[in-house]
Amino acid sequence: MTNHSISLPSPAKLNLFLHITGRRNDGYHELQTIFQFINVCDQLDFTTTNDALVHILPAIKGVPLEENLIYKAAQALKPFAKNEAFGANISLKKRLPMGGGIGGGSSNAATTLLALNQLWQCDLSTDALANIGRHLGADVPVFVRGNAAFAEGIGELLTPVEPETPFYLLVKPDCHVATGQIFADKYLTRDTPPIRIAHALKLSGQNDCLEVVKKHNPEVNEAFEWLQDYGDVKLTGTGACLFIAYNTIEDAERVRASVPKKWQTWVCQGCNVSPTHLALNQWIKKQKSLRLNSELSKPDE
């Protein structure tokens, strides 16, 4: 088997707002949110092998291979591979912080599904990949589909939207927020009235988890209080990351320069189409061109 390779960015996401509208009998929370990608990304490199195994380097400290979402995604796709001997070497360049609420693990899983669907010749539709992704994590389908989206249910009911694409200052305090602890807190708001998409696109960005996250994580509260002097601070997801939207990259960089060094910072821009999909589409076009040129260069029989 000829080895084939693909390198793809694996972007973070922001929740532009997050409303908890109810709690289901199975313990999951009903929510409404807008997901938007940002151009801060991990990098994943995939190369096919013929040993039927999936190798991931480097190992993520504290995460056993079987619990790594990249590995889980690859294994979930395995039954659909054109050849059961197909395997993969996967290299991860990790830039996105864990526990930040920006979806790094979910993004990595979705990027793996999209890449190996091509390399292993699974020929699955986006709907089929999103369905596989749903079983890996509630945020995986939005990364698989690759469009900014208004989400409902537990995050799996997605409607494409096109919010504004400002520049963001993203700040991560030095802590790891435990999502389970946040959703289990008895003081979490769980009865925010549902809204329509048109209203959602005009919201200033309330996150129902903010007060509970700040209560359990003093580092987040400290960063939130500091950032309030510089704009409308928002929390993304149930993680530690805070963000402020600016009209220009210069404004975002100016504030970033004064942020205490103990916090990680990025300046980035909102993206309504995932960088993963943009890169994947370019790769697919290149492969088609190579095949066409190969066919044209064959001698006439």
C-alpha positions in Angstrom: 0.0 0.0 0.0 1.3 3.5 -0.9 1.5 5.8 2.1 -0.5 9.0 1.9 -0.3 12.0 4.1 -2.3 15.0 5.1 -1.7 17.9 7.5 -4.6 19.8 8.9 -5.2 22.6 11.4 -7.5 21.8 14.3 -9.1 25.1 15.5 -10.5 26.2 18.8 -14.1 27.5 19.2 -15.8 30.1 21.3 -19.3 30.1 22.7 -20.4 33.6 21.9 -23.1 33.0 24.6 -24.3 30.0 26.5 -27.8 29.6 28.0 -28.9 26.6 30.0 -32.6 26.2 29.3 -33.4 23.0 31.2 -32.2 19.6 32.5 -33.2 16.3 31.0 -34.2 13.2 32.9 -30.9 11.6 31.9 -28.9 14.4 33.6 -27.8 16.2 30.5 -28.5 19.9 30.2 -30.5 21.5 27.4 -28.7 24.6 26.1 -28.6 27.2 23.4 -25.3 28.7 22.2 -23.5 30.1 19.1 -20.3 28.3 18.2 -17.7 30.3 16.3 -14.2 29.0 15.3 -11.1 31.1 15.9 -7.8 30.9 14.0 -5.8 29.5 16.9 -5.2 25.9 16.1 -3.5 22.6 17.0 -1.8 20.9 14.0 -2.4 17.2 13.1 -0.3 15.3 10.6 -1.6 12.0 9.4 0.2 9.3 7.4 -1.4 6.0 6.4 0.3 2.7 7.3 -0.4 -1.0 6.5 -0.1 -2.4 10.0 -3.8 -1.8 10.9 -2.6 0.1 14.0 -3.1 3.7 15.1 0.0 5.4 16.6 -0.2 8.9 18.2 2.9 11.0 19.0 3.6 12.5 21.3 1.5 10.9 24.1 -0.5 13.5 26.1 0.6 13.5 29.7 -2.1 12.1 32.0 -4.3 10.9 29.1 -4.1 7.1 28.4 -4.1 6.2 24.7 -7.5 4.6 25.0 -9.0 7.8 26.4 -7.4 10.1 23.8 -10.2 11.5 21.6 -7.9 11.3 18.6 -7.5 7.5 19.1 -11.2 7.1 19.9 -12.1 8.9 16.7 -9.8 6.7 14.6 -11.1 3.5 16.2 -14.7 4.6 15.6 -13.9 5.1 11.9 -11.9 1.8 11.5 -14.9 -0.4 10.5 -15.6 1.9 7.5 -12.0 1.8 6.1 -11.8 0.4 2.5 -9.0 -1.9 3.7 -8.9 -3.5 7.1 -5.1 -3.3 7.0 -5.2 0.5 6.9 -3.6 2.1 10.0 -2.2 5.6 10.7 0.7 7.5 12.3 -0.7 10.7 13.8 1.4 13.5 15.0 -0.1 16.2 17.2 1.4 19.7 17.7 -0.6 20.9 20.7 -1.1 24.6 21.0 -4.7 24.7 22.5 -4.8 24.5 26.3 -6.8 21.7 27.9 -9.7 22.7 30.2 -10.0 26.1 28.6 -13.5 25.6 27.2 -12.3 26.1 23.6 -13.0 22.6 22.4 -9.4 21.4 21.7 -10.1 17.7 22.3 -13.4 17.8 20.3 -11.7 19.6 17.5 -8.8 17.0 17.4 -11.4 14.2 17.2 -13.3 15.9 14.4 -10.1 16.6 12.4 -9.2 13.0 12.8 -12.6 11.8 11.4 -12.3 14.2 8.4 -8.7 13.3 7.6 -9.0 9.5 7.9 -12.3 9.5 6.0 -10.2 10.6 3.1 -7.0 8.6 3.7 -8.8 5.4 4.6 -11.2 5.8 1.7 -14.3 5.5 4.0 -16.4 7.7 1.7 -18.7 8.7 4.6 -20.9 11.7 4.3 -20.6 14.7 6.6 -23.8 13.6 8.3 -22.4 10.2 9.0 -19.2 11.6 10.3 -21.1 14.0 12.5 -23.1 11.1 13.9 -20.0 9.2 14.8 -18.6 12.4 16.4 -21.7 12.9 18.5 -20.9 9.7 20.4 -17.4 11.0 21.1 -18.5 14.4 22.5 -21.3 16.9 22.3 -19.0 19.5 20.6 -17.5 17.2 18.0 -20.3 17.5 15.4 -19.9 21.3 15.0 -16.2 20.8 14.2 -17.1 18.0 11.7 -19.6 20.2 9.9 -17.2 23.1 9.9 -19.7 26.1 10.0 -20.4 28.6 12.8 -23.7 27.4 14.2 -26.6 28.1 16.5 -26.8 25.0 18.7 -29.6 23.6 20.7 -30.4 20.3 22.5 -27.2 19.2 24.3 -25.3 21.0 21.5 -25.9 18.5 18.7 -28.8 20.4 16.9 -27.0 22.8 14.7 -28.1 25.6 12.4 -25.4 27.4 10.3 -25.2 31.1 11.1 -22.8 33.9 10.2 -22.0 36.1 13.2 -19.6 39.0 12.9 -15.9 38.0 12.8 -14.1 40.5 15.2 -10.7 40.1 16.6 -10.6 38.5 20.0 -8.2 38.7 22.9 -8.3 35.3 24.5 -7.0 34.8 28.0 -6.5 31.6 29.9 -5.9 31.8 33.7 -3.6 29.1 35.1 -6.3 26.6 36.1 -8.3 23.7 34.7 -12.1 23.9 35.0 -13.9 20.6 35.8 -17.0 20.6 33.6 -18.7 18.0 35.7 -18.4 20.1 38.8 -19.9 23.1 37.1 -23.0 21.3 35.8 -23.5 19.5 39.1 -23.6 22.8 41.1 -27.0 23.4 42.6 -26.7 27.1 42.0 -26.2 26.8 38.2 -28.9 28.7 36.3 -31.0 26.1 34.4 -34.2 27.9 33.4 -33.1 30.6 31.0 -36.0 31.1 28.5 -35.3 29.8 25.0 -34.7 32.4 22.3 -34.8 32.5 18.5 -31.7 32.6 16.2 -32.3 36.2 15.2 -32.3 37.3 18.8 -29.2 35.1 19.5 -27.2 36.9 16.9 -27.8 40.2 18.6 -27.0 39.1 22.2 -24.2 40.7 24.2 -23.0 37.3 25.3 -24.4 36.0 28.6 -22.9 32.7 29.8 -25.0 31.0 32.5 -22.0 29.1 33.8 -19.9 32.2 34.5 -20.8 32.8 38.2 -20.4 29.1 39.1 -17.0 28.9 37.2 -15.8 32.0 39.0 -16.9 30.6 42.4 -15.0 27.3 42.0 -12.0 28.9 40.3 -10.6 32.0 41.9 -8.0 32.3 39.1 -10.9 32.8 36.6 -12.6 35.4 38.9 -9.3 37.3 39.2 -8.8 37.4 35.5 -12.4 38.4 34.9 -12.1 41.3 37.3 -8.9 42.5 35.7 -10.2 42.3 32.2 -13.4 44.2 32.9 -11.5 47.5 32.5 -10.7 46.6 28.9 -14.0 45.6 27.4 -17.0 43.3 27.6 -15.5 40.1 29.1 -17.1 36.7 28.3 -16.5 33.2 29.3 -16.4 30.4 26.7 -18.1 27.1 27.4 -17.5 25.7 30.9 -13.7 26.2 30.7 -11.2 28.7 32.0 -10.8 30.9 28.9 -12.2 34.5 28.8 -12.4 36.6 25.7 -13.1 40.2 24.6 -14.1 41.2 21.1 -12.4 44.2 19.3 -12.9 45.9 16.0 -9.2 46.0 15.1 -6.3 43.7 15.8 -4.3 46.7 17.1 -6.8 47.2 19.9 -6.6 43.6 20.9 -2.8 43.6 20.8 -2.7 46.8 22.8 -4.6 45.2 25.7 -2.7 41.9 25.3 0.6 43.8 26.0 -0.6 44.7 29.5 -2.1 41.4 30.5 -0.2 39.9 33.5 2.4 37.3 32.3 1.0 34.6 34.5 -1.9 34.2 32.1 -1.7 32.7 28.6 -2.9 35.0 25.9 -3.7 34.9 22.2 -5.0 37.5 19.6 -7.1 35.8 17.0 -10.1 36.3 14.7 -13.5 34.7 14.5 -14.0 32.3 11.6 -17.4 31.2 10.3 -15.8 28.4 8.2 -13.5 26.1 10.0 -9.8 26.3 9.0 -9.8 22.5 8.9 -12.3 22.5 6.1 -10.6 25.2 4.1 -7.3 23.2 4.3 -9.1 19.8 3.6 -10.8 21.2 0.5 -7.5 22.5 -0.8 -6.0 19.0 -0.3 -8.9 17.3 -2.0 -8.5 19.7 -5.0 -4.8 18.9 -5.2 -5.4 15.2 -5.1 -7.9 15.4 -8.0 -5.5 17.5 -10.0 -2.7 15.0 -9.4 -5.0 12.1 -10.5 -6.1 14.0 -13.6 -2.5 14.8 -14.6 -1.6 11.2 -14.0 -4.4 10.1 -16.3 -3.4 12.6 -19.0 0.3 11.6 -18.9 -0.5 7.9 -19.6 0.6 6.8 -23.1 -2.2 6.0 -25.5 -2.8 2.3 -25.9 
